[in-house]
Amino acid sequence: MSAPDSSGRAASMFRSVPRTGVIYVMAEAGKQGFRYGHPDWCNLGQGAPETGELPGSAARLSTIGLDTESAEYAPVPGLGDLREAVAELYNHRYRRGMASRYTADNVAIASGGRAALTRLATALGRVNLGHVLPDYTAYEELLEVFRAFVPIPIVAHEREGFRLSPQALREAIVGSGLGAILLSNPCNPTGRLIAGEDLRRWVTTAGKLGCALIIDEFYAHYVYGPPSLRHAGELPHSISAAAWVEDVDRDPVVIVDGLTKNWRYPGLRLSWTVGPKSVIERVSSAGSFLDGGAPHCIQRAALPLLEPSLADQEAAAIQRAFTIKRDLMLERLGGMGIRVAGAEDGGPEGAFYCFADLRQLPESLANGMAFFRAALEQQVICVPGVFFDVDPGKRRDHIASRMAGFVRLSFGPDRPQVERALDRLAALVAGAS
């Protein structure tokens, strides 16, 4: 007598875990022959910047040392020297002359942004957690898997340029009884930026209403601003809610950032969380059982990168190089009849994405998923807009999503790759019917 068939028995004991938007599109591209470094492909889908030297940038980190000490575990909250360096960078940039300043106790180090956000999600209590639509695709599963809080969508309307005003924020907090809000600033995918007086009002409003702001600032060096600031040469090196925090240990503002985007080292997977000491203690405790902390040797290697003058040099180099690519993509997409969200205000104000509106194209390309499939045939990768209509629990119909007519196109790669991709997309659009 044969043994019972056990195929699939192990898998049946685990839930299905969906791929995030970027992971999905990269997997689909892989089926078409894509691999990283392939000379024939143009990757406008991956959310990563070019990693080589830029004109005016500091010398790039080229080696990571390993000795007896760095072969040991690092403390779960991170190396004390690195935590202090992060705190001092924020004080230097945003808190000069302020009585309340960040210290190492206001900083926790983690292995990348997702690890930092997972720690925060684990540490959140039973609150209504607001999240803005559209926003970063990886938030969807993060908001779904943790059951202590209830995810509540906050719609940023297209008619308002996907911009959420301080008044709309107040209405969302009061109307939905929000205890926390999670968002990216600058926004991935729209490039919208909350800065200046609006950012001050966000911080003040959240504090007065007792709502924690959890802000993903991974694109804080990629700041282009409205045309008036660009032309006047008044752009800051970076933007952060830390500039508007009154008391670093009392105000409920939690910031997540790292080396991935703003220092252009995605492969190092190193991030930090900055916030009140009480929050940092909780996320560090979560890290003790979730991930155990970031690699010791990478933390040590990162220390020089946080020196304020070098960090500001990197930010300035990013702004110069990426403004050129941004303007190139806006011009070329406009020539194809593709409008970009925010173009009426000069285009994306931050990050390195154009959220492209396809609805005026021929019907065969007017849907984000169809455009993505057609672009793959041209060996160009992009991300359909529906993936940014973050929907934990799948409570909405993605086929009828208001994001269905959009794709996210990245100008993160080097300029020659961006230009090749735009040439191919122009040919694709010209040949469509």
C-alpha positions, 0 to 999 in steps of 0.5 A: 500500500502506497503512502498518502500523497503529501504534495502541497501538505507543507504549503497548505500550512502557510498563507499565500504572501503576495509580491509587492508591486516592484517585486512583481514587475521584476519577476515578470521581466525576469520571465522575459529574460531580464537580469540585473546588469543586462545591457539590452534592458532599461529598468525604469521600474526598480526604485533605486538610484544610480550608484556611481560617482556624480559630478561634485559628489564625494568619493564613493565607499569602495571597501567594507572592512571586517575584523575581530570586533566587527565580526561580533554582533552589534547592539540591536539598537545600533552602534552607539557611534553611528546613532550619535552621528545620525543624531548630530546630522539631524541637529546640524541640518534642522535643529540649530539654535533649538533647545531640544536636540536629538541624541543617540537615544533618539536613534535606532539602526536597522537593516533597511527601510522595510526592517525599520517599518516592520519594527514600527508596525510591530510596536504600534498599539491598537490604533487607527493607522492612516495611510495616504493613497497613492503611496509606496507599494510595500506598505500594502502587505505591511499594513495587512499582516499586523492585526493590532492596528486598523489601516484607514486610507486617506485619499489624495485627490488627482484634482488637487494634484495628489496633494494632501493639505494640512486641513485635509490632514486634520479632517482625516485625523478627526473624522477617522479617529487616527492614532498614527499616519504613515506616509512617504515624503517626498511621495513615492510615486507622485513626487509630491513634497510636503515642505515649509509651512505645510510641513510645519502645520502637519507636525503641529496638527498631529501633535495637538491631536495626539496623532503620531506621524511616521514619515518615510523620508528616504527621498529627502535629498531628492528635492527639486521644489517649485520652479520659483525656488529652483530658479532662485537657487534657494533649494535646501540640501534636504527636507525633514519634519525634524525641522518643525519638532518642538520637543524631540522626546514629546512630539509624536514625530517618527522619521525613517531614512537610510543609505538606500536612496539619499546616499545611493547605497541600496545594497548596504540595506542600512536605515535609521529611525529617529524619534522620541526615546520612548518610541526608540526603546520600543522599536529596538525591543521589537528588533531584538526578536524580529531581525537582531540588528544591522550588520556590525561591519556595515554600520562601521563603514557607514560612519564617515558618510554621516559627516554633515559636510559630506552628506550635504555634498552628496545631496547637492550632487544628487539635486544637480544630476537628477534635476537634469534627468527629471527635466529630460523625462518630463520633456520627452513624456510631454512629447509623447502626449503623456501628462505627468502628475504635478506637471501643472506645477512644474513636475515632481517636486521630489523623489525620482519618479514621474507618475505618468497619466496614460489615459490620453494614449491610444486604447491599447496603451491607456491602461497601466498594466497594458502599458507595462506589458507592451513596454516589456516587449521593448525591454523597458520596465515600469510599474503599473499605477494600481500597485500604489493604490495601497489596499490592505485586505483587498477591500477595493476593485483594482480593475476599477482603480483610479490608478489604473491609467497610470504607470510609475517611471523612474529616472533613477538609472543613469542618463544613457539608460533613461534616454534609451528607455524614453526612445523605446517608449516613444517608438511604442507610443508612435506605433500604437493604435 
